[in-house]
Amino acid sequence: MKNKIVFITGASSGIGRETAYKFAPAGANLILTYNKKKKGGEETLKRCLESGAKDALLLKLDLTDNKSIVSAVKQALKKFGSVDIMINNAGTGVVKPLKDNTVAEIEQQLRTNLEGLIKITRAMLPHVRETIINVGSFLSKNAYGDMAVYCASKYGVRGFTQSLAEELPDLKICCVNPDLTATTLTGNEGRPPEAVADIIFKAAAGKIRCKKGGDVDVWEVLK
């Protein structure tokens, strides 16, 4: 991974942050994004540079805002020119029955987890040279009654991943699906995010087999 240019969305905490921490000691160049947690993003950036990242850039990115997407991609390309590995990790979720979701909560989940992921991938696509990894979920493959909108968005991520891989056979494109992971979404219950990050890193490095458009299910790899 030395000198590779790696773009990671949602790097201010959780799986995204831990993924950055896997690539940094390998000597990668990192493009890290945050939305609301600027301080968390700055902490991630600092540790990455201290632990061996060749270079790193921190960007504000709101996946529900078209202008923010365009701006982040423009800044990333201005500094690095291209991307070797793109990791779409940023996401959000609400745990409650559909009838209790507000319209704003429905829009936030769909626009962040699916629409925004598709849009930033499209914007960066001409400049991606090797790999796209989309972070799905156990709920990309299994339904859960109190997360209907989140499930819909994550099922969509898998469909998008599979279709994009058909369009672009020269790129390695796959979906890494974590199960219950200790992040803010789960109230910090579940598997340590660094365990998921390790699988993302190994999938990107070719140490875990990644079929064209296929799934890398964390619970299967670690069982």
C-alpha positions in Angstrom: 0.0 0.0 0.0 3.0 2.3 0.0 2.4 5.5 -2.0 -1.2 4.4 -2.8 -3.8 7.2 -2.8 -6.7 6.1 -0.7 -10.0 8.0 -0.4 -12.1 7.2 2.8 -15.4 8.8 3.5 -16.7 9.0 7.1 -13.2 9.0 8.6 -13.9 11.0 11.7 -15.0 8.0 13.8 -15.8 4.3 13.8 -15.0 2.0 10.9 -13.8 4.9 8.7 -11.3 6.1 11.3 -10.0 2.6 12.0 -9.7 1.9 8.3 -7.5 5.0 7.9 -5.4 3.8 10.8 -4.8 0.5 8.9 -3.6 2.3 5.7 -1.5 4.9 7.4 1.4 2.7 8.7 1.6 1.1 5.2 2.7 4.5 3.8 -0.4 5.4 1.9 -1.6 8.8 0.9 -4.9 9.4 2.6 -7.9 11.6 1.6 -10.2 11.6 4.7 -13.6 13.1 4.9 -15.9 14.2 7.8 -19.3 15.8 7.9 -20.2 17.1 11.3 -17.3 15.8 13.4 -14.5 18.1 12.4 -12.5 17.6 15.6 -12.7 13.8 15.1 -11.5 14.2 11.5 -8.6 16.3 12.7 -7.7 13.7 15.3 -7.8 11.0 12.6 -5.6 13.1 10.3 -3.0 13.8 13.1 -2.7 10.1 14.1 -2.4 9.0 10.5 0.5 11.4 9.8 2.2 10.4 13.0 1.9 6.7 12.3 3.4 6.7 8.8 1.0 8.1 6.2 3.0 9.6 3.4 0.6 12.5 3.1 -3.0 13.2 4.1 -5.8 15.6 3.3 -8.9 16.2 5.4 -12.0 17.4 3.7 -15.5 18.4 4.7 -18.1 16.3 2.9 -21.9 16.3 3.2 -23.1 13.5 1.0 -26.6 15.0 1.0 -25.3 18.2 -0.6 -24.4 18.1 -4.3 -22.1 21.2 -4.0 -20.2 19.6 -1.1 -19.6 16.4 -3.2 -18.3 18.4 -6.1 -16.1 20.5 -3.9 -14.6 17.5 -2.0 -13.7 15.7 -5.3 -12.2 18.9 -6.8 -10.0 19.4 -3.7 -8.9 15.8 -3.6 -8.0 15.8 -7.3 -6.2 19.1 -7.0 -3.8 17.7 -4.4 -3.4 14.1 -5.6 -4.6 14.0 -9.2 -6.2 10.5 -8.9 -7.2 7.8 -6.5 -6.1 4.2 -6.3 -8.5 3.0 -3.7 -12.0 4.5 -2.9 -13.7 3.3 0.2 -17.3 4.5 0.6 -17.9 4.1 4.3 -19.9 7.1 5.5 -23.4 6.3 6.6 -26.2 7.0 9.0 -29.2 5.2 10.5 -32.3 5.5 12.6 -33.5 2.7 14.8 -37.3 2.9 15.1 -40.4 1.7 13.2 -41.1 3.2 9.9 -44.2 5.0 11.2 -42.1 6.9 13.7 -39.5 8.0 11.1 -39.8 11.7 10.1 -39.6 12.6 6.5 -36.3 14.3 7.2 -34.9 11.1 8.8 -36.0 9.0 5.8 -34.3 11.5 3.4 -31.1 11.6 5.5 -30.6 7.9 5.4 -31.4 7.3 1.8 -29.5 10.4 0.6 -26.4 9.6 2.7 -26.2 5.9 2.5 -27.2 5.4 -1.1 -27.8 8.5 -3.2 -24.7 10.3 -1.9 -22.5 7.2 -2.2 -23.6 6.8 -5.9 -23.0 10.5 -6.6 -19.5 10.7 -5.1 -18.6 7.5 -6.8 -19.7 8.9 -10.2 -17.8 12.1 -9.6 -14.6 10.3 -8.7 -15.0 7.4 -11.1 -12.9 8.7 -14.0 -9.9 9.1 -11.6 -10.1 5.7 -9.7 -7.3 3.4 -10.9 -7.7 0.2 -9.0 -10.4 -0.5 -6.4 -13.8 0.6 -5.0 -15.0 -0.8 -1.8 -18.5 0.0 -0.6 -19.3 -0.6 3.1 -22.6 -2.3 3.3 -24.0 -4.1 6.3 -25.4 -7.3 7.7 -28.7 -5.4 7.0 -27.7 -5.3 3.3 -28.7 -9.0 3.3 -31.0 -9.5 6.3 -34.1 -7.5 7.2 -34.7 -5.9 10.6 -38.1 -4.5 11.4 -37.0 -1.3 13.2 -34.6 -0.2 10.5 -36.6 -0.5 7.3 -35.2 2.6 5.6 -31.6 1.8 6.6 -32.1 -1.7 5.2 -33.5 -0.3 2.0 -30.4 1.9 1.6 -27.9 -0.8 2.3 -29.7 -3.4 0.1 -29.3 -0.7 -2.6 -25.6 -0.4 -1.9 -25.2 -4.1 -2.7 -27.2 -3.8 -5.9 -25.2 -0.7 -7.0 -21.9 -2.5 -6.2 -22.9 -5.5 -8.3 -24.1 -3.4 -11.3 -21.0 -1.1 -11.2 -18.7 -4.1 -11.3 -20.5 -5.3 -14.5 -19.9 -1.9 -16.1 -16.2 -1.7 -15.0 -14.6 -5.1 -15.2 -11.1 -3.7 -15.0 -11.6 -2.3 -11.5 -11.9 -4.4 -8.4 -15.3 -3.5 -6.9 -16.9 -5.2 -3.9 -19.0 -4.7 -0.9 -17.7 -5.3 2.7 -20.6 -6.1 5.0 -20.0 -5.6 8.7 -22.3 -7.2 11.3 -23.1 -5.5 14.6 -20.2 -3.1 15.2 -19.4 -0.8 18.1 -20.1 2.6 16.6 -22.4 5.5 17.4 -25.2 3.9 15.4 -25.2 0.8 17.7 -24.6 2.6 21.0 -21.0 1.3 20.8 -22.2 -2.3 21.1 -20.8 -5.1 18.9 -17.6 -6.0 17.2 -14.6 -3.6 17.5 -14.5 -1.4 14.4 -10.8 -2.1 14.0 -11.7 -5.7 13.2 -13.9 -4.5 10.4 -11.2 -2.1 9.2 -8.7 -4.9 9.1 -11.0 -6.8 6.7 -11.5 -3.7 4.5 -7.7 -3.2 4.4 -7.1 -6.9 3.5 -9.8 -6.8 0.8 -8.1 -3.7 -0.8 -4.7 -5.3 -0.5 -5.9 -8.6 -2.2 -5.3 -10.6 1.0 -9.0 -11.5 1.1 -10.7 -12.7 -2.0 -13.1 -10.2 -3.4 -15.3 -11.5 -6.3 -16.4 -9.0 -9.0 -19.2 -7.0 -7.4 -19.4 -9.6 -4.6 -19.7 -9.6 -0.8 -17.1 -9.8 1.8 -19.2 -10.7 4.9 -17.3 -9.8 8.1 -19.1 -12.5 10.2 -18.1 -15.2 7.7 -14.4 -14.1 7.5 -14.1 -14.0 11.3 -16.1 -17.0 12.2 
